Amino acid sequence: MALRLTHKRAFLRAEDGAVTIPALLWIVFLIFFMFAGIELGVIFIKQTLLTRATEATSRIIRIGNYSSIDEKTLRHEICKQAGFFGSSCMNRVSVEMFQVDKTNWTSSIANHPVRCEDFSDVTKPPPAGTLESAAPDQLILVRVCLREKPMLLEDFIAQAFLEASPVGADGDYALVATTAIVIEPAVASAAGGT
């Protein structure tokens, strides 16, 4: 009996493994912050790729490589330029174009909320976006929106993005890229003037 009591006292006084419980409590937070950092990195990479794809597509519009421009063509070109958004990119990208009045530098972009539509349901397509015509020597604002799902929906960083994002009811957040371009004068009109 005395031996058993001695072992019990020795067990209670021992400090072996005293760090285990605090380490287990802190490891949860460390893993959480590690995944939050990875998610933020992926979001920033996607935003950078979307901005680059918007600029590349705008360059094609500016030079006049397309005889007619519609939203499907622009969405396809942006997805092709981005490359990283996967096979469902065409269903998650929306494109809008707005003319800028050069007399008073105003545009109707302020009157239109960011349009981030889901094109995956072919039976119920979303309403058409704003694609104002682009004449030569016309200043145009191009706005592109990409719908994305966060990797970790329970992550507080993902929740902050969902709350601040224009899209958020269905668990997506919006990445938006906007650029301004001037449509170059047509090659035919330039050749005809000489």
N, C-alpha and C positions, 0 to 999 in steps of 0.2 A: 504494500500500500504506500509506503514511504517512497519507494522507487518510482511508483506511478506519479505521485505528487511532485517529485523532483523533475521528472520528464515534462510534466505539465507546466511547471514554473519556467523551465528552460525554454520550452516552446513559446510561452508568452513573452519572455524577455528577448528572444532571438530577433535580430533585425534583418535576417536573410529574406530577400524578396520584398523589402519595404518599398522599393521604387516601382514595383510592378503595377500596382493599382493606379497611381498617378500617371504612369506611362500609358496605361490602357485608356484612361480618360482623355489624355492629350492627343493620342494617336488618331482618334476620331476627328478632332478638329484639324489636325495636320493633313489628313487625307482629304477632308472636305476642302481646305484651302488649296491643296494641290490640284484637285479636279476643277475648282473654280478658276484657277490660273490657266489651266489647259483650255477650259471653255472660253475664257476671255481671249486667249491667243487665237483660237479658231474663229471667233467672231471678228477680230481685227483682220485676220487673213482674208476672210470672206468679204469684208467691207473694202479692203484694198483691191481685191480681184474684181469686185463689182465696179468700183470707180475706174479701174483700168479698162475694163470691158466697155463701160459707158464712153470713155474717152476714145477708144479705138473705133467703136461703132459711130460715134459722132464725127470722127475723121472721115469715115466712109460716106456719111450723109453729106458732110461739108463739100467734099470733092465732087459729089454728084454721081456716084457709081450706080445708084438705083434710079430707074426711070420713074417708078412710082413707089411710094413708101407707105406701108401699112404696119399695124402693130405686130402682126404675126411675123413679118419679115424682120422687124427690129428686135423682137424677142429672140428669134432664131440667131441673129447675128450676135447679140449680147451673150447668149449661152455658148455660142461657138468661140467667141473671144475669151470668155472667162475660163472655160474648160474644167473647172474644179467643182461645179455645182451639181454634177450628176445628170442622170438621164431624165429626171423629173423637172429639170430647170425650166423648160418651156411652160410648165404648169404653175410655176411660182414667180415668174417675172412679169411685171407690168411696165409699160413705157408710155410716156406722155411727152408731147412737144407743144410749146407755147411761143407765139410770136412776141417780140418786144417792139413796142412803138418807140422809134428813135427820136421822135420829137419831144416826148416828155419822159422817156425811159420807164414806161410802165408795161406791165404784162398781166394777163389774167391768171397767172400761176397762183397768186395770193388768194384768188376766189375759189380755187379748187383744192380740196384736201388731198393729202397723199393717197394715191390709188394703188392699193396692193391687193390684187384679185387672185383668186384661186381658179385656174383654168382646167383643173382636172376633171370636173363634171361636165362632160360634153352635152348632156341632155339639158342643162341649165347654164348656158354660158353667161359670164358677167357682162354688164353693160359696156358698150364701147368706150374706150378711153379718148382723151382729148388729143388729137393730132392735128394741130393747126398747120395749114399749108405753108410750105417753105419756098419762097421765091428767091431768085438770085439776089445777092447783096442784102439779105434779110437776116436779122439777128434772131436766133432761136434759142430758147431754154429747153433742154432735154432733161427730164426727170425719170429715173428708173428706180423701181422698188422691187426688192427680192424678199419673199417670205421664207423664213427659216424657223426650224424647231430647235430649241436648245437641247444639248445632250443630256443635261441633268435638270429636270423640271422642278425638283425640290431645292435646287441651289438658290441661295438668296441673290446671287448676281443675276441668274437667269430670271428670277422673279422681278428684279428691278428693271431689267430690259423689257420684260413683258408689260409692266405697268407704264413705262415711259414710251413704249412703242405705239405707233398708230394702229397696229394690228395686235390683238392680244386676247380676244375672246376665245379663240380655239387653240391657244397654246403656242401660237407663232409670234415671232417678233419681226419687225421690218428693218431691212437695211436699205437706205435710200442714198442714191448718188445723183447729183445734179451738175450739169455742165452747160456752158453757153457756147454756141458756135455761130459763125456767119457763113451762110450759104454762098459759095463762090460763084461768080458769074459763069454762065454756061460756056463751054468751050466753043460751041458753034457761034454764039454771038460775038465772042472775042475774035474768032477767025474771020467773021463776016465784016468786022469793023476795019480790017487792014487792007 
